[in-house]
């Protein structure tokens, strides 16, 4: 935890917070902070600053906080991700949040198991937790927007053109002859398929929506590896 993310319910006064639970345990066990020390804090959706420890006990952590620094800029990318297995999804969400992705669209594909859409990882704290962990890792405060699109064809035909308008539209597709571009100069909408990739019909529909198939090379990568490699190459 490189930043302690603070939410409205944490504030007991305009410049005071009281923390319990996971964040308290982390400060006690990992930071091993003491009264008088300062920790990096950030207000959810707002600025980054410092928190001076006023009280640190097993029952709670009280800090005086001040905010003065903007969070790091976001990556200019919308990530369209065919819904992976729940465990993989958590890892991918944490990673791309750390990298600065601010819009993530989880969409369906023929190769996506129907049961994945019922996973607790898609709802409430199950979805929120990896996003928060990603922000804490990267010293960021702005939670990504996560959209669930369980119907592939209606989304690609009716919503995707407006969502991707004015961006470079790419779909990761290993058989593609064109390689993924490097250090692009504009915003990107990037589609990444499931393990095994999008089927030809899905690639065709994405192409109709303006997406160009691109590849990273001959190697077939896991989803969590491919997403990181693509983002690192693009930006």
C-alpha positions in Angstrom: 0.0 0.0 0.0 1.8 3.1 -1.3 -1.2 5.3 -0.6 -4.0 5.2 1.9 -7.2 5.9 0.0 -9.7 7.8 2.0 -13.5 7.8 1.6 -16.2 10.2 3.0 -17.1 7.8 5.8 -13.5 7.9 7.1 -13.6 11.6 8.0 -14.5 12.6 11.6 -13.7 16.3 10.9 -12.7 18.2 7.7 -9.0 17.5 8.4 -9.2 14.3 10.5 -9.8 10.7 9.6 -10.2 7.5 11.7 -9.4 4.2 10.1 -10.0 0.6 11.2 -9.9 -2.8 9.4 -7.6 -3.6 6.6 -5.9 -0.2 6.3 -5.2 -0.1 10.0 -3.7 -3.5 10.0 -1.5 -2.6 7.0 -0.1 0.5 8.8 0.5 -1.5 12.0 2.1 -4.6 10.3 3.7 -3.3 7.2 4.4 0.4 7.6 5.0 0.0 11.4 4.3 3.7 11.7 4.5 5.6 15.0 2.7 8.7 16.3 4.0 11.8 14.6 5.0 10.1 11.4 3.5 11.0 8.0 1.9 8.6 5.5 0.8 9.2 1.9 -2.9 9.6 1.7 -5.4 10.4 -1.0 -9.0 11.4 -1.1 -11.1 9.2 -3.3 -11.7 11.0 -6.5 -9.6 14.0 -5.4 -6.1 15.1 -4.4 -3.1 13.3 -2.8 -1.5 14.6 0.4 -0.1 13.5 3.7 -1.6 12.2 6.9 0.2 12.8 10.2 -0.4 10.0 12.7 -2.1 11.4 15.9 -3.1 8.0 17.4 -2.3 4.5 16.4 -3.7 1.6 18.4 -5.2 -1.7 17.8 -8.6 0.0 17.9 -8.0 2.6 15.3 -5.7 5.0 13.4 -6.3 8.7 13.7 -4.6 11.1 11.3 -4.6 14.8 10.5 -4.7 15.1 6.7 -3.9 17.7 4.1 -4.2 17.4 0.4 -2.3 19.4 -2.2 -1.2 17.2 -5.2 -3.1 16.0 -8.2 -3.2 12.3 -8.9 -1.2 11.0 -11.9 -2.8 11.5 -15.4 -4.9 8.6 -16.7 -3.9 6.5 -19.7 -5.9 7.7 -22.8 -7.4 4.2 -23.4 -10.7 2.4 -23.1 -10.1 -1.3 -22.5 -12.7 -3.7 -23.9 -12.0 -7.0 -22.2 -13.8 -10.3 -22.8 -14.8 -11.4 -19.3 -12.0 -13.7 -18.0 -12.2 -16.2 -15.2 -12.9 -14.5 -11.8 -9.4 -15.0 -10.4 -7.9 -13.7 -13.6 -10.3 -10.8 -13.7 -9.2 -9.6 -10.2 -5.5 -9.6 -11.3 -6.3 -7.8 -14.5 -8.4 -5.1 -12.8 -5.7 -4.5 -10.2 -3.0 -4.3 -12.8 -4.8 -2.0 -15.3 -6.0 0.3 -12.6 -2.4 0.6 -11.4 -1.4 1.5 -15.0 -4.0 4.3 -15.2 -6.8 2.8 -17.2 -10.0 4.7 -16.3 -12.7 2.9 -18.4 -13.0 -0.8 -18.6 -15.7 -2.6 -20.5 -16.3 -6.2 -19.7 -18.0 -7.9 -22.6 -19.2 -11.3 -23.6 -17.8 -13.7 -26.2 -18.6 -17.2 -27.4 -15.6 -18.4 -25.4 -16.7 -16.8 -22.2 -18.3 -19.2 -19.7 -21.8 -18.1 -18.9 -21.2 -18.8 -15.2 -18.6 -16.0 -15.1 -21.4 -13.4 -15.4 -22.8 -14.6 -12.0 -19.5 -14.3 -10.2 -19.3 -12.2 -7.0 -16.2 -10.6 -8.6 -18.5 -8.5 -10.8 -20.5 -6.9 -8.0 -20.2 -4.8 -4.9 -17.0 -5.2 -2.9 -15.9 -8.1 -5.1 -15.5 -5.7 -8.0 -14.4 -2.7 -5.9 -11.6 -4.4 -4.0 -9.1 -4.9 -6.9 -9.7 -1.4 -8.1 -8.9 0.1 -4.7 -5.8 -2.1 -4.4 -4.7 -0.9 -7.8 -5.1 2.8 -6.8 -3.2 2.2 -3.6 -0.4 0.5 -5.4 0.0 3.3 -8.0 -0.7 6.3 -5.7 -3.8 7.3 -7.6 -7.2 8.3 -6.3 -9.6 8.1 -9.3 -11.5 4.8 -9.5 -12.0 3.4 -13.0 -15.5 3.2 -14.6 -16.3 -0.5 -15.1 -19.2 -1.3 -17.6 -20.7 -4.8 -17.9 -21.9 -5.8 -21.4 -23.1 -9.4 -21.4 -24.6 -9.1 -24.9 -21.9 -8.9 -27.5 -23.8 -8.1 -30.7 -26.1 -5.4 -29.4 -23.2 -3.7 -27.6 -20.8 -3.8 -30.6 -23.5 -2.6 -33.1 -25.4 -0.1 -31.0 -23.0 1.3 -28.4 -19.5 0.7 -29.4 -19.3 3.2 -32.3 -20.2 6.1 -30.1 -18.0 4.9 -27.3 -15.0 4.6 -29.6 -15.6 7.7 -31.7 -12.4 9.8 -32.2 -10.1 7.0 -31.0 -7.6 4.6 -32.6 -9.6 1.3 -32.5 -7.5 -1.9 -32.2 -8.4 -5.5 -31.4 -5.7 -7.8 -30.2 -5.7 -10.8 -32.6 -2.7 -13.1 -32.8 -3.2 -14.2 -36.4 -3.2 -10.6 -37.6 -0.5 -9.7 -40.0 -0.1 -6.1 -38.7 1.8 -5.7 -35.5 0.7 -3.5 -32.6 1.8 0.1 -33.0 4.2 1.7 -30.6 3.7 5.0 -28.6 0.6 6.1 -30.3 -0.2 9.9 -30.2 -4.0 9.7 -29.5 -6.6 8.0 -27.4 -7.1 4.3 -28.0 -10.0 1.8 -27.7 -8.4 -1.6 -27.2 -10.3 -4.9 -27.4 -8.8 -8.0 -25.9 -10.5 -11.3 -26.3 -10.8 -14.4 -24.0 -8.3 -17.2 -23.7 -8.3 -18.6 -27.2 -9.3 -15.3 -28.7 -12.4 -13.9 -30.4 -14.0 -16.1 -32.9 -14.1 -15.0 -36.6 -17.6 -13.7 -36.3 -16.7 -11.5 -33.4 -13.6 -10.2 -35.2 -15.8 -9.4 -38.2 -18.3 -7.4 -36.1 -15.5 -5.5 -34.4 -14.0 -4.7 -37.8 -17.4 -3.4 -39.0 -17.2 -1.1 -36.0 -13.9 0.2 -37.2 -11.4 -2.0 -35.2 -8.2 -3.1 -36.9 -6.7 -6.5 -35.8 -3.2 -6.2 -34.5 -0.7 -8.8 -33.0 2.2 -8.8 -30.6 4.0 -11.5 -32.4 3.9 -15.3 -32.8 3.6 -16.1 -29.2 0.1 -16.8 -27.7 -0.1 -15.0 -24.3 -2.4 -15.3 -21.3 -4.9 -12.5 -21.0 -3.2 -10.8 -18.0 0.1 -10.9 -19.8 -1.2 -9.7 -23.2 -3.1 -6.7 -21.6 0.1 -5.4 -19.9 2.2 -6.0 -23.0 -0.2 -4.1 -25.2 -0.6 -1.1 -22.9 3.2 -0.9 -22.5 3.7 -0.9 -26.2 0.9 1.6 -27.0 1.9 4.1 -24.3 
